[in-house]
Amino acid sequence: MTDDGQSRDLAFDAIDPRYQAFIGDYLRRYDLDAARFCRPLPADDEMFFKAILPNYENDLSIAAFKFVESTLRHYEAYRQVVEGALGGFANLGTVLDFASGWGRLTRVLEQKLDRRQIFVGDIYHDAVAWQEKTFGVTGVSSAPDPDDFEHACGHDLVFVGSMFSHLPDGLFQRWLAKLHGFLGHRGVLAFSVHDQAILPAGHAMDPSGLTYLRFSESGSLDLEIYGMSYVTEAYVVAAIQAVSPGASWRRFPKGLYENQDLYVVGAPGVDLSGLKVASPPMGGFETATLLPTGETEYVGWALERTPGCAIDLVGVHVDDRPVVSILPDRERPDVLAAFPGAPNAPVGWRFRLQAPAGAMVRLHLQSSSGLTGYAYAQATGPAALTYSGWSRRALRV
Ligand SMILES: C[S@@+](CC[C@H](N)C(=O)[O-])C[C@H]1O[C@@H](n2cnc3c(N)ncnc32)[C@H](O)[C@@H]1O
């Protein structure tokens, strides 16, 4: 919101240039064209303006970085499903990103696929129209009730990020049936939910296995169809088996976003038993302290959220040059409060270096899963760091 009370699109080139540099570097790690990815964020995008931005103290630069980071984490899950269940991007038919919002994921997909392969759907028809106009993809306009939505197409992948995590009982099963019906013969449906492990304190799980809380980030969706829901695995599995008895399915705890579980369900006859989806490590800087020696000491945290995996190395790069590798040197039980039900202990790290003013420091959080998480800081001068919503910045530069 601007001083005159008007909402405006956010242009990436209006944010702090240091965060623009972090974003450009991060996108290059994924072979993405930054200029193409960084089209302005439409003022009506609730995911950015109502969810991410307020979570980062309305700091547009940090929020824009977090938008990019969350998109790339989202894409990491997507990529693993495509490679593990569908033979890779080169062998992919058409895909539907349902509940796409304003197309966070489309910014990546349109660089990895032919636009004719990409279908996007949302109840916000202006968001769908904007994506059609901006990316040249095919839009489908959804409805509050699945019975009022028709779409005739057999897709290889129907991906639904963060919609089932907001559905009440009944609609949950009906949307699952509807979307599973959009799969082609080798197709897979991937959708995310909030597990009961992250049910907010003070609430109890409903005996049905789905607890529905009547609030959300949406400024306009009716609370009868969109709130906050928390589910047990038994609830989700019963819904899957009712839709497609005997279907192969997998659950990947914390597989999507920072806190959602990813479920993947095959079309009849598709075997998903070998599918693996890991979550890239998360982490961030907490302090950057200029020492009398002229060095700067950086301190932060990291968390591997994939069960059975661990962060085995933290590589430090300055302006793209590897300068030092360290190991996490302590556990950080205080961080756990922000990640209820995390399968691994959060860890802490610290290192010192003397780097040219303005240099970019990039951390590689390397996991035994084979995935890498990244965090950024500017070497000296007025501090710029990437951090996490709960770990407020404490800069001492
Ligand atoms: C939390 S947002 C996630 C958006 C997007 N998947 C992402 O990760 O950025 C949830 C989205 O679900 C959409 N949605 C809610 N009910 C829907 C329905 N009945 N049909 C299609 N989309 C719906 C909302 O409009 C919103 O864009």
The ligand as an SDF file (V2000), in Angstrom:
LIG
                    3D

 27 29  0  0  0  0  0  0  0  0999 V2000
   -2.3470  -20.1130   -0.5920 C   0  0  0  0  0  0  0  0  0  0  0  0
   -2.7370  -19.7340   -2.2460 S   0  0  0  0  0  0  0  0  0  0  0  0
   -1.5360  -20.6760   -3.1600 C   0  0  0  0  0  0  0  0  0  0  0  0
   -1.2790  -20.1160   -4.5280 C   0  0  0  0  0  0  0  0  0  0  0  0
   -0.1740  -20.8330   -5.3280 C   0  0  0  0  0  0  0  0  0  0  0  0
   -0.3880  -22.2470   -5.4350 N   0  0  0  0  0  0  0  0  0  0  0  0
    1.1900  -20.5350   -4.7450 C   0  0  0  0  0  0  0  0  0  0  0  0
    1.7980  -21.4000   -4.1480 O   0  0  0  0  0  0  0  0  0  0  0  0
    1.6400  -19.3920   -4.8510 O   0  0  0  0  0  0  0  0  0  0  0  0
   -4.2100  -20.6400   -2.4790 C   0  0  0  0  0  0  0  0  0  0  0  0
   -4.8650  -20.4350   -3.8100 C   0  0  0  0  0  0  0  0  0  0  0  0
   -6.0180  -21.2960   -3.8950 O   0  0  0  0  0  0  0  0  0  0  0  0
   -6.9800  -20.6430   -4.6800 C   0  0  0  0  0  0  0  0  0  0  0  0
   -8.2840  -21.2880   -4.5260 N   0  0  0  0  0  0  0  0  0  0  0  0
   -9.0600  -21.3290   -3.4390 C   0  0  0  0  0  0  0  0  0  0  0  0
  -10.2050  -21.9800   -3.7060 N   0  0  0  0  0  0  0  0  0  0  0  0
  -10.1380  -22.3650   -4.9920 C   0  0  0  0  0  0  0  0  0  0  0  0
  -11.0120  -23.0720   -5.8670 C   0  0  0  0  0  0  0  0  0  0  0  0
  -12.2010  -23.4710   -5.4470 N   0  0  0  0  0  0  0  0  0  0  0  0
  -10.6070  -23.2960   -7.1340 N   0  0  0  0  0  0  0  0  0  0  0  0
   -9.3990  -22.8700   -7.5530 C   0  0  0  0  0  0  0  0  0  0  0  0
   -8.5400  -22.1760   -6.7940 N   0  0  0  0  0  0  0  0  0  0  0  0
   -8.9070  -21.9380   -5.5250 C   0  0  0  0  0  0  0  0  0  0  0  0
   -6.9000  -19.2180   -4.1470 C   0  0  0  0  0  0  0  0  0  0  0  0
   -7.5230  -18.2940   -5.0150 O   0  0  0  0  0  0  0  0  0  0  0  0
   -5.4030  -19.0170   -4.0360 C   0  0  0  0  0  0  0  0  0  0  0  0
   -4.8500  -18.4860   -5.2190 O   0  0  0  0  0  0  0  0  0  0  0  0
  1  2  1  0
  2  3  1  0
  2 10  1  0
  3  4  1  0
  4  5  1  0
  5  6  1  0
  5  7  1  0
  7  8  2  0
  7  9  1  0
 10 11  1  0
 11 12  1  0
 11 26  1  0
 12 13  1  0
 13 14  1  0
 13 24  1  0
 14 15  1  0
 14 23  1  0
 15 16  2  0
 16 17  1  0
 17 18  1  0
 17 23  2  0
 18 19  1  0
 18 20  2  0
 20 21  1  0
 21 22  2  0
 22 23  1  0
 24 25  1  0
 24 26  1  0
 26 27  1  0
M  CHG  2   2   1   9  -1
M  END
$$$$
